Amino acid sequence: MSLGEDVVPDNDADCSPVVMEEDVFSAKAHCHSPGAARVPTTVMEEGSSTSSDSDSDTSRNSPRHVTIFLSKEEVRLFGTLQKVASQYNAEERQDEEEKLEVRIAGGWVRDKILGIVTHDVDVALNCTSGVQFATRLQTHLNHVPIGSDDNAIRETPKVAVISANPEQSKHLETATMRVHGMDVDFCNLRSGEIYQEHSRIPTTSMTFGTPLEDALRRDFTINALFYNIESKQVEDWTGQGLMDLLERKRIVTPLEPVQTFHDDPLRVLRGIRFGVRLGLALHPSLQTAAVLPQVHDSLHLKVSRERVGKELMGMLCGKGAKPSQALDWVAHLKLAGSVFCVPPPNWNVQGTLLLGGRNTPQHVPYHVTDDPSHHVAAPLREAAWEESRRLLSCLDRTLESHTQMLREDPNPNNVVDLVHSKQKQVVSVVDVKMLHLAVFVLPFQHLVGTEPKKPSHKQHTVVSCMIRDSLKYPNRDVQCMETLMKGVDWMRRILVGNGDGNDNRRLEIGLLLRSLKETWVTCLLLATVAELQLKQPQPPLVDSSSSTASSATQDAMDVDEEETILSRSRELYLAIQGELGLEACWT
């Protein structure tokens, strides 16, 4: 069947059954036959003469019919894969045996339906392993003439085998190779899986799975879609994936979410990342499960800190990232303490937490030892994460205010895109990732801990421990965070006193910039956020002695107060870049 043709499913069953809300996790919703799973699909090649501008609008996709566009490389890749599958069936499978079917799984299908450019090609196989198929594909490519469709770019493919690896979230042995200029992973469909009590990785897969079994064990219905390269159809075996992606616009697990998250707790963070990037709502059942203590415990016990840090990085950076919104969801679902872990109970942690205050920061004493009777710390930390959410609410306004101002600056040497940091003429730009992280952990700025059984008794800031030990981020990020935390209070004093006529102002600012170096713009915005937060309505404060809240009522932030702070921040930035001549004074 050629590209551009409408592919319709078998007539023995309806496709993409519409599921009522109460049937979210019901087996009745699942498609138990290929005919029921297949969705009418139009497949077109990008830039072909058969595709018009109106045809290329994937926004008109629906659960009843989808259009996907394949690049030339994808057309060539899928053609080659199907040739190898046909050879395998002719040589290895008897008439009564199940034939090999090649499907593209997960994120590639989701993104193609949404019209998002994707290079993440995962191949799922029903009756052979990924390594076996990749080896056969390698043999095929090595024996076809150079310059043919199957070897157009004169490549010599190599197969790499990745064993099941908890650190890399690999559930089964996977083969990976570069084919026609594209990186492709090969793995068999998964069936019943057995999880160890304190691990998120299944210990074994008993048999080759069916498409339905594999779809049900995936993280979310929107990622449980397949594209069958032989029938050229999208398959929705859960019966919900397309509805959730295109109409309900929600993130929901194929099976009951508590068990799904317990089996693989990293999925709760992946749900936030997908929801924020794709503009999808988190289903209420997912939110209910996400706040359960047992899910948080599983996240601590089963997931390596490197994987947690990598998942958070996906929320903070890259195309479509909305870091403020993602971090707000992390705190809202009570996951902040499981992502940004404080040192363990055997550390002696003490200092103060920043828990709001009107006009003046309120520093609440915090002291934790290994005494099991000390129960005050947990509610104080929860109050601090709520303070983080209020700080985040000020960050987007700060970025927007400064970005607009700098774009209108007539001096080309002062034009900086704060969000993308692409201007080559400016030494100091905003590190957007570190700015969001610094805003989020700012309430913990003044906490320090002493590691037990260390003769030096050296104190470590809790914020540094979060970045280094909890997220496993590189030393440059740890050092950047330490610099920001040390400089933000100094920057706040300068910001509040900006324009006061102090003769020593230039000297003081210069000394601060020499300590901050290239991070000074990031620190200025961090200080601006902190000052804006002081003008917001404040929640009741937690009493560290009783763990109860006081009942002070605060007024809403005055618009003039907000603009005064933002204006001072902009003026300070321009002064450093202009009249004070302090940019790069540390070099």
C-alpha positions in Angstrom: 0.0 0.0 0.0 1.5 3.3 -1.1 2.0 6.4 1.1 -1.0 8.8 1.0 -3.6 6.1 1.0 -6.2 5.9 3.8 -5.7 2.6 5.7 -8.9 1.3 7.3 -9.1 -1.4 10.0 -10.6 -4.8 9.7 -14.4 -4.9 9.6 -14.7 -7.5 12.4 -14.7 -4.9 15.2 -14.9 -1.2 15.9 -11.7 0.7 16.3 -10.7 3.1 19.1 -13.6 2.4 21.4 -14.8 5.4 23.4 -14.4 4.7 27.1 -16.5 6.4 29.7 -14.8 8.0 32.7 -15.7 5.2 35.1 -14.0 2.6 32.8 -10.6 4.2 32.9 -8.9 1.1 34.3 -11.5 -1.5 33.2 -10.5 -4.4 31.1 -13.6 -3.8 29.1 -11.9 -0.7 27.6 -9.0 -2.7 26.2 -8.9 -4.0 22.6 -8.5 -7.8 22.5 -8.2 -8.1 18.7 -6.1 -6.4 16.0 -9.3 -5.1 14.3 -10.4 -3.4 17.5 -7.0 -1.8 18.1 -6.3 -0.5 14.6 -7.2 3.1 13.8 -7.9 4.4 10.3 -4.6 6.0 9.3 -3.4 8.2 6.5 0.3 8.0 6.0 2.1 10.6 3.8 5.6 11.5 3.0 6.8 15.0 4.1 7.1 17.3 1.1 5.5 14.9 -1.3 3.3 16.1 -4.2 0.4 14.2 -2.7 0.4 16.2 0.5 -1.3 19.6 0.4 -1.1 22.3 3.1 -4.5 21.3 4.4 -3.5 17.7 4.5 -0.5 18.5 6.7 -2.6 19.9 9.5 -2.2 17.2 12.2 -4.4 19.3 14.6 -7.4 17.7 12.9 -6.4 14.3 14.0 -9.0 12.5 16.1 -9.4 9.1 17.8 -11.4 8.0 14.7 -8.8 8.9 12.1 -5.2 10.1 12.2 -2.8 11.4 9.6 1.0 11.0 10.2 3.8 12.3 8.0 7.0 10.4 7.5 10.4 11.8 6.6 12.3 10.3 3.7 14.6 8.7 6.2 11.7 7.1 8.0 10.1 5.8 4.8 13.4 4.2 3.9 13.9 2.8 7.4 10.5 1.3 7.6 10.8 -0.2 4.2 14.1 -1.9 5.2 12.6 -3.2 8.5 9.7 -4.7 6.6 12.0 -6.5 4.1 13.9 -8.0 7.0 10.7 -9.1 8.7 9.4 -10.7 5.5 12.7 -12.6 5.1 12.5 -13.8 8.7 8.9 -15.0 8.2 9.8 -16.8 5.0 12.8 -18.6 6.6 11.9 -19.1 10.3 8.2 -19.2 10.7 5.9 -22.1 9.7 2.4 -21.5 8.3 0.8 -22.2 11.7 3.1 -20.1 13.7 2.6 -16.4 14.5 4.3 -14.2 12.0 6.8 -11.6 13.0 5.3 -8.1 13.1 7.4 -4.9 13.5 5.8 -2.0 15.4 7.2 1.4 16.3 6.3 2.1 19.9 5.6 4.9 22.3 6.9 8.4 22.0 7.5 8.4 18.2 3.8 7.5 17.6 2.6 10.1 20.1 4.7 12.9 18.7 3.9 12.1 15.0 0.1 12.3 15.8 0.7 15.7 17.4 2.8 16.9 14.5 6.0 17.1 16.7 9.4 16.4 15.1 10.8 13.3 16.7 13.9 11.2 16.2 13.1 8.7 19.0 12.5 5.4 17.1 11.8 2.4 19.3 11.0 -0.9 17.5 8.9 -3.5 19.3 8.9 -7.1 18.1 6.3 -9.8 18.9 8.2 -13.1 18.5 11.9 -12.5 18.5 14.4 -10.5 20.6 15.7 -7.1 19.7 19.3 -8.5 19.5 18.3 -11.3 17.1 16.4 -9.0 14.8 19.1 -6.3 14.8 21.7 -8.9 13.9 19.6 -10.1 11.0 19.1 -6.5 9.9 22.9 -5.9 10.1 23.5 -8.9 7.9 20.9 -7.7 5.4 22.5 -4.2 5.2 26.0 -5.7 4.8 24.9 -7.7 1.7 22.9 -5.1 -0.2 24.6 -3.1 -2.9 25.9 0.3 -1.9 23.7 3.1 -3.3 20.5 1.0 -3.2 17.5 2.1 -1.1 18.6 -0.1 1.7 22.2 1.2 1.7 21.8 4.7 0.2 24.3 6.5 2.6 27.1 3.9 2.4 26.8 2.9 6.1 28.4 0.0 7.9 26.0 -0.7 10.7 27.1 -1.9 14.1 24.9 -3.5 16.7 25.3 -2.4 20.3 23.7 -4.5 23.1 22.4 -2.8 26.2 21.6 -5.2 29.0 18.9 -4.6 31.6 20.3 -1.7 33.6 18.5 0.0 36.6 20.7 3.1 36.2 19.5 3.6 32.7 15.9 2.4 33.2 16.3 -0.5 30.8 13.8 -3.2 31.5 15.0 -5.7 29.0 18.0 -6.4 26.8 17.9 -3.9 24.0 19.8 -3.7 20.7 20.6 -0.3 19.3 22.1 0.6 15.9 22.2 3.4 13.4 20.1 2.7 10.3 19.8 5.2 7.4 21.1 8.0 9.6 18.7 7.3 12.4 19.3 5.8 15.9 17.0 2.9 16.4 16.4 0.7 19.5 15.1 -2.8 19.2 13.3 -4.8 21.9 10.6 -7.5 22.2 7.1 -6.9 23.5 6.9 -7.4 27.2 4.6 -9.7 29.0 4.2 -10.6 32.7 6.9 -9.0 34.8 8.1 -9.7 38.4 9.4 -6.8 40.5 11.7 -7.1 43.4 10.5 -5.4 46.6 13.1 -2.6 46.5 13.7 -2.3 42.8 11.9 -0.6 39.9 13.2 -2.9 37.3 11.4 -6.2 36.5 13.6 -9.2 37.1 12.3 -11.2 34.2 9.7 -11.3 31.4 8.3 -14.8 31.3 7.4 -14.9 27.6 7.2 -12.7 24.5 4.3 -10.4 25.1 1.3 -9.5 23.0 0.7 -5.9 21.9 -2.0 -5.6 24.5 0.2 -6.9 27.3 3.0 -4.6 26.3 0.6 -1.6 26.1 -0.8 -2.2 29.6 2.7 -2.3 31.2 3.6 1.1 29.7 3.6 4.2 31.8 0.7 6.2 30.3 -2.0 5.5 27.7 -0.6 8.3 25.4 2.7 6.3 25.3 1.0 2.9 24.7 0.3 3.6 21.0 1.9 1.6 18.2 2.5 2.1 14.5 2.4 -1.2 12.6 4.8 -0.8 9.6 3.2 -3.6 7.6 -0.4 -2.5 7.9 0.6 1.2 8.1 -1.8 1.8 10.9 -1.7 3.3 14.3 -2.8 0.8 17.0 -4.4 1.7 20.3 -4.6 -1.4 22.3 -5.7 0.2 25.5 -8.6 1.8 23.8 -7.9 5.1 25.5 -4.6 6.4 24.2 -5.9 8.5 21.3 -8.9 9.7 23.4 -6.6 10.8 26.2 -4.1 12.4 23.8 -6.5 14.2 21.4 -9.8 14.8 23.2 -9.6 14.3 26.9 -6.1 15.8 26.9 -5.0 14.0 30.0 -2.2 11.9 31.5 -3.5 8.6 32.8 -2.0 5.2 33.5 -3.2 2.1 31.5 -3.7 0.2 34.8 -4.5 1.3 38.4 -1.9 4.1 39.1 -0.9 3.1 42.6 0.4 -0.2 41.4 1.9 1.4 38.3 3.9 3.9 40.4 4.9 1.3 42.9 6.3 -1.0 40.1 8.1 2.0 38.6 8.0 5.1 40.7 9.9 7.2 38.2 6.7 7.3 36.2 5.2 9.8 38.6 7.9 12.3 37.6 7.5 11.4 33.9 3.8 12.2 34.2 4.6 15.7 35.3 7.1 16.1 32.4 4.7 14.9 29.7 1.8 16.8 31.1 3.6 20.1 31.3 5.4 19.8 27.9 2.3 18.6 26.0 -0.3 20.7 27.8 -2.1 17.7 29.2 -3.9 17.5 32.6 -2.9 14.9 35.2 -5.9 12.6 35.8 -7.3 12.9 39.4 -6.5 9.2 40.1 -2.9 9.9 39.1 -2.7 12.9 41.5 -4.3 10.9 44.3 -1.7 8.2 43.9 1.2 10.6 43.5 0.7 12.1 47.0 0.7 8.7 48.8 3.6 8.1 51.2 4.2 4.6 49.8 4.7 6.1 46.3 7.3 8.5 47.8 9.0 5.7 49.7 9.2 3.7 46.5 10.7 6.7 44.7 13.4 6.8 47.4 14.1 3.0 47.5 13.8 1.9 43.9 15.1 4.8 41.7 18.7 5.8 41.4 19.4 9.5 42.1 21.0 9.8 38.7 17.7 8.9 37.1 15.8 11.3 39.3 18.2 14.1 38.3 17.9 13.2 34.6 14.1 13.2 34.8 14.1 16.6 36.5 16.5 17.9 33.8 13.9 17.0 31.2 11.5 19.2 33.0 13.9 22.2 33.2 15.5 22.2 29.8 14.8 21.6 26.1 12.1 22.3 23.6 8.7 22.8 25.2 10.0 22.9 28.8 8.0 25.0 31.3 10.3 24.7 34.4 8.2 26.9 36.7 5.1 24.9 36.0 6.9 21.6 36.3 8.5 22.4 39.7 5.2 23.7 41.0 3.6 20.4 40.2 6.5 18.6 42.0 5.7 20.6 45.1 1.9 20.4 44.7 2.1 16.5 44.6 4.3 16.5 47.7 7.2 15.1 45.7 9.7 17.8 46.4 11.1 16.1 49.4 11.6 12.9 47.4 13.4 14.7 44.6 15.3 17.3 46.6 16.3 15.1 49.5 17.7 16.7 52.7 20.6 14.9 54.3 19.7 11.7 56.2 18.6 11.7 59.9 22.0 10.8 61.2 23.3 14.2 60.0 23.1 17.1 62.4 21.2 19.7 60.4 20.5 23.1 61.7 19.9 26.7 60.7 16.7 28.6 59.6 14.1 28.1 56.9 12.8 31.0 55.0 9.0 30.8 55.4 7.6 34.1 54.1 6.9 37.3 55.9 5.5 40.6 54.9 8.3 43.1 54.0 10.8 41.3 56.2 12.0 37.7 55.7 10.9 35.3 58.4 13.6 32.9 59.4 12.2 29.9 61.3 14.6 27.9 63.4 15.2 24.4 62.2 17.3 21.7 64.0 17.3 18.0 63.2 19.2 15.3 65.0 18.9 11.5 64.9 16.6 11.6 67.8 13.4 9.7 66.6 11.2 11.8 68.9 12.0 14.9 67.0 8.9 15.3 64.7 9.0 19.0 64.0 11.2 18.8 60.9 8.7 17.3 58.4 5.9 20.0 58.7 8.6 22.7 58.5 10.0 21.2 55.3 6.5 21.0 53.8 5.9 24.7 54.7 9.2 25.5 53.0 8.2 23.7 49.8 4.9 25.8 49.8 7.1 28.8 50.1 9.0 27.6 47.0 5.7 27.5 45.1 5.1 31.2 46.1 8.5 32.1 44.9 8.0 30.4 41.6 4.8 32.4 41.1 7.0 35.5 41.1 9.7 34.1 38.7 7.8 34.2 35.4 6.8 37.9 36.0 10.4 38.7 36.7 11.7 37.0 33.6 9.0 38.6 31.4 9.6 42.1 32.8 13.4 41.9 32.2 13.2 40.2 28.9 10.9 42.9 27.5 13.0 45.7 28.8 16.2 44.3 27.4 14.8 43.7 24.0 13.8 47.4 23.8 17.2 48.6 24.8 18.6 50.7 21.9 22.2 49.7 22.7 22.9 46.5 20.8 25.6 45.5 23.3 22.9 45.4 26.1 20.4 43.3 24.2 20.1 39.9 25.9 17.5 37.3 25.4 17.2 36.1 29.0 15.3 32.9 28.1 17.5 31.6 25.3 20.9 33.4 26.1 22.0 33.5 22.4 23.7 36.9 22.3 27.4 36.5 21.8 28.3 40.1 22.7 27.4 39.7 26.3 29.6 37.9 28.8 26.9 37.3 31.5 23.6 35.7 30.7 21.0 34.0 32.7 21.4 30.3 33.4 17.7 29.5 33.2 18.0 26.0 34.7 20.0 27.1 37.7 17.8 30.1 38.2 14.7 27.9 38.5 16.5 25.5 40.8 17.8 28.3 43.0 14.4 29.9 43.3 12.9 26.5 44.3 15.4 25.7 47.0 15.8 29.2 48.3 13.9 28.6 51.5 16.6 26.1 52.5 19.4 28.6 51.8 20.5 29.0 55.5 20.5 25.3 56.5 23.8 23.5 57.1 24.5 19.9 58.1 27.5 18.1 59.6 28.2 14.6 58.3 28.6 12.1 61.1 31.9 10.2 61.8 33.9 12.7 59.8 36.9 13.9 61.8 36.9 17.3 60.1 33.3 18.1 61.1 33.0 20.1 58.0 29.6 21.7 57.4 27.8 21.4 54.1 24.9 23.5 53.0 21.8 21.6 52.6 21.2 23.2 49.2 24.6 21.9 47.9 23.7 18.4 49.2 20.4 18.5 47.2 22.2 19.4 44.0 25.2 17.1 44.5 23.9 14.1 46.3 20.1 14.0 45.6 20.2 15.0 41.9 23.8 13.9 41.1 24.4 17.0 39.0 28.0 17.9 38.0 30.3 20.0 40.2 29.9 23.1 38.1 26.2 23.1 39.0 27.0 22.6 42.7 29.5 25.4 42.6 27.1 27.7 40.7 24.4 27.0 43.4 26.8 27.7 46.2 27.8 31.0 44.6 24.1 32.1 44.1 23.2 31.2 47.7 26.1 33.1 49.1 25.5 36.2 46.9 21.7 36.5 46.9 21.3 38.3 50.3 24.1 40.8 49.3 22.4 41.4 46.0 19.0 41.9 47.8 20.6 44.6 50.0 22.0 46.4 47.0 18.7 46.1 45.1 16.6 47.5 48.0 19.1 50.4 48.4 19.5 51.0 44.7 19.3 54.8 44.0 20.0 55.9 47.6 22.9 58.0 46.6 25.5 56.0 48.5 29.0 57.0 47.5 30.3 53.5 48.1 27.6 51.9 45.8 29.9 51.3 42.9 32.6 49.7 45.1 30.1 47.5 46.8 28.5 46.3 43.6 32.0 45.7 42.1 33.0 43.5 45.0 29.8 41.5 44.7 30.3 41.0 41.0 33.9 39.8 41.5 32.5 37.0 43.7 29.5 36.2 41.5 31.4 36.5 38.1 29.2 35.3 35.2 26.3 34.4 37.5 25.6 37.9 38.5 22.6 38.4 36.2 21.1 35.1 37.4 21.7 36.2 41.0 20.0 39.6 40.3 16.9 37.9 39.1 16.9 35.5 42.1 17.1 38.5 44.4 14.3 40.2 42.5 12.1 37.2 43.0 12.9 37.0 46.7 12.0 40.7 47.1 8.7 40.3 45.1 7.7 37.4 47.4 7.9 39.7 50.4 5.2 41.9 48.9 2.8 39.0 48.3 0.0 37.9 50.6 1.6 35.7 53.2 0.2 32.4 54.5 0.1 31.6 58.2 3.5 30.8 59.5 4.4 27.5 61.1 5.4 27.7 64.7 8.6 25.6 65.1 7.7 24.8 68.7 4.2 23.6 68.2 4.0 22.8 64.5 0.8 24.9 64.4 0.1 27.9 62.3 -0.4 31.5 63.4 -3.4 33.4 62.0 -2.0 36.7 60.7 -4.0 38.1 57.7 -2.0 39.8 54.9 -3.0 42.3 52.3 -2.6 41.6 48.6 0.6 42.8 46.9 0.3 46.4 45.8 0.8 46.7 42.1 3.0 49.8 42.6 5.2 47.9 45.0 5.7 45.2 42.5 6.6 47.6 39.7 9.0 49.4 42.0 11.0 46.3 42.7 11.0 45.3 39.0 12.0 48.8 38.0 14.9 48.9 40.5 16.1 45.5 39.2 16.1 46.7 35.6 17.8 49.9 36.5 20.5 48.1 38.4 21.1 45.8 35.5 21.5 48.7 33.1 23.7 50.6 35.5 26.1 47.7 35.8 26.2 47.3 32.0 26.4 51.1 31.4 27.3 54.0 33.7 29.1 51.9 36.4 31.0 50.0 33.7 31.3 46.8 35.9 30.4 44.1 33.4 33.2 41.6 33.4 35.1 43.5 36.2 36.2 40.1 37.5 38.3 39.3 34.5 
